[in-house]
């Protein structure tokens, strides 16, 4: 199931929201419609919170079925919003926009090339996946430009067929190149998706929406 939407009058939903199979992080002051869309289309429980008093939850967090990682600006009080049985870590790294710099599903993580060795260890341990450093050619922010779920993948159109196949083997899914929000290369910043559904930035064209839907097998 897919739906186009906006949040805070922005089509870049992935900047503000972060989801996986069970939960979706939602800014505290977002409107009721977004929470309803999250519940209906993603089939997840909304968790209302901020990170460092910021609404940019998608940029400042990353998650899969094994755990959640937050930017080092997250306070202990803010992290109390997360269910107590969750595996949670705060990443103390100069690359504090972890959501922009980590692309992950339950099989692998592709991360920014400049993460420290200690950060790589934490990412591997908390998310329970094999970790690879890399980029989409000149685009180093793999988390905001790429999108991967348990069922599919969308990556920027600057990648070759061979590179797409290699990424597919890494993440254990098939995928394709694509854009969102009328030509934006930053699909991860534009779309919030899991294996059950997707919320897509409202500026996306019909062709972009169809491509994303097919790539993610929705």
Helices and strands as residue ranges (DSSP letters): E 2-5, H 13-16, E 18-19, E 23-27, H 32-41, E 45-49, E 61-63, E 68-71, H 76-79, E 88-91, H 98-101, E 102-104, E 108-111, H 117-127, E 130-133, H 142-145, E 147-148, E 153-155, H 161-171, E 175-177, H 187-190, E 191-193, E 198-201, H 206-215
